[in-house]
Amino acid sequence: MKAIVCIWVMMSCMLVVAPAVAADASVEALAQKNGCLACHTVKEKVIGPALRDIAAKYRGEQGAETKLIGRVKNGSSGVWGPVPMRANSPQVKDEDIKIIVQWILTLK
């Protein structure tokens, strides 16, 4: 009986975790398609900061999503060093920017 309960619990956990992992992969593919990963990676600084570092910096900050959407869309400079981030509008759709920024803010 214990074995059956353990298997059931493990299977239930997989049903919760698997969609989140699949969602991460699809958003990461969206970021790749839109050129984000040419200058950023999830874990390490390349030209721009690591996406996890961005998430850590803005975690819990009121208005972070709106601020980051604006920076991705319009570009920014001086936030992470001397290399400016180019504007990504109009070539990246607003809805794609929002999805990518929301994903970035979940990274740990």
C-alpha positions, 0 to 999 in steps of 0.5 A: 500500500505504501508503494502505491501511495508513493507512486501516486504522489510522485506521479502527481508531482510530475503532472505539476512540474512537467507543464512548468518545464515545458512552458520554460522551454517554449518561452526560452525558444521564443526568446531565442527566436526574437534574438534575446539569447544573442546577448543574454543567457539564462545563467551567465553574462555574455554581452548583457547580464544573465537573465537570472541576474536580472530576475534577482535584481528586480525580484519583489520590486513594484512595477518591475515587469512594466519597467523591464518591458519598457527597457526591452522595447525602447532600449536602455543604457547604463543599468548594467554597465557601459554597453547599451541595450538596443531597442527591440521595437517594432521587430519584436511583438509587444505580446512576445516581450511581455511573455519573455519578461514575465518568464525572466522574472520567474527565474531563480 
